[in-house]
């Protein structure tokens, strides 16, 4: 009899907990929608936002690479260019090592076609590192999906 009571109490508690968490998720979604509506209004409303055809954003970036206790900080510039509805370009320029080597990475989308490029300049010694991208269809499709996800996220 005691086990049945404990089972009933636990079942009721779990049911109440599930209902509460669903309500909180609904509240969070409603709050997010409210904040997005406020942001759209602050930017001039939906009509003005729908009229935007292109956008460029540039800034400074700082990144820590390593993880084995010998971390290195990489600094540089990053730029995002959007031409709606389906063109996206990300350009990252970083200075590494001795400060003389500059690496530029470019990734983008032109409709369904995705592309990546990277090149280095400076550094002295005349060394050039070339890392070819994937050439098999499966890897290219994976790369394209990743770039399209990044575009949607940005």
N, C-alpha and C positions, 0 to 999 in steps of 0.2 A: 504494500500500500504506500509506503514511504517513497519507494522508487518511482511509482506512478506520479506522485505529487511533484517530485523533483523533475521528472521528465516533462510534466505539464508546465511547471514554472519556467524551465529552460526553454521550452518551445515558445511560450508567450514572450519571454525576454528576447529571444532571437527574432521573432516576428516584429516586435516593437523596434528593435535595433535596425532591422532591414527597412522598415517603413521610414524611420527617422533618417537613415542615410540616403534613401531615395528622395526624401523631401529636401535634404541639404543639397543634393546634386541638382535638383530643380531650382533651388534658390540661387546656387552658384551660376547656373546657366542664365537665369533671369538677370542676375547682377552683371554678368559679362555682356549680355545683350544691351543692357541699359548703359554701360560704360562705352560700348561701341557706338551707340546712338548719340551719346553726348560728344564723343570725339568727332563723329561725322558732322554734327551741328557746329562744333567749334571751328571746323575746317571750311565752313560755308554751306553745308548741306549736301544732300545726295546728288542734286543736279550738278553742282560744281565738281564734285568728286568724279561723277561719271564723265565729265568733259575732259578730265585729265587724260592725255594721250602718251606723255613721256615724263620720266622722272630720272634725275641723276642725283646720287648721294655720294659724297666723298668724305673721308675722315682718316684719322690716324689709328693704327692698330698696334697692339703689343701682345705677344704670345710667348708663353713659356713652353719650351720643348725639353725633353729629357725624361726625367722621372726616376733616374737612378742615383739621385743625389748630386749629379753633375749637371744641373739644369742650366739651360742657356736661354737668354731672353732675345727674342727677335722682334724688331720694330719695323714699321713700315707704313705704307699708305694703302688704303683700300677704296675702291670705287665701284658702285653699283649703277648700272644704266638699264632702264626699262623703257621699252617702246611697246606699248600695249597694242594688241592683246597677247602677242606670243614671242616677243624678242627680249632677251635678257643677256647682259654682259657683266661679268665680275672680273675686275682687274686688281690684283694684289701685287705690290712691289715691296720687297723686303731687302734689307741689308743684313748680311750674315758674316760671321767669322771676324775677320780683321777690319770690317767696315768698308772694305774696298769692293767687295763682291755684291752685286745687286741681282736679285732673282725676280723675274716678273712672271706671274702665273695668270693666265687668262682662261676663263671658262664661260660658256654661253650657250644660248639656245636661239635658233632662228627657225621658228615654226616647230616642226618635228625633229629637225636636225640639231644635234648637240655637238659641241666641240670643246677641246681642251688644248692648251698650248703652254709651254714654259720655256724660258730661256734665261741665261745668265750673262752678265757682262762685267768687265773689270776683273779685279782679283789678282792681276799680275801672273806671271808664269805661263800664260797662254793656255791654261787647261780649260777645256770645255766638257761639260757632262751632258750627255744626251740620253734621255730616258724615253724611249718610244712608248706611245700609248698602246692600248689593246687593239688587236686587229681582228680577232675572231668575232663573229656576229653575236654570240652570247654575251661576251664582255662588253661589246659596244652597246648592246641593248641595256645591260645593267648600268653602265655609265650614263646613258641617256635618261633612264628612269631616275637616277640619283640627281642629275642636274635639273630635271623637270620638278622633282620634289623640292629641291632647294629654291627654285624660281617661285613655286607656289608658297613656300614658307616665307620668303622675303617679301 
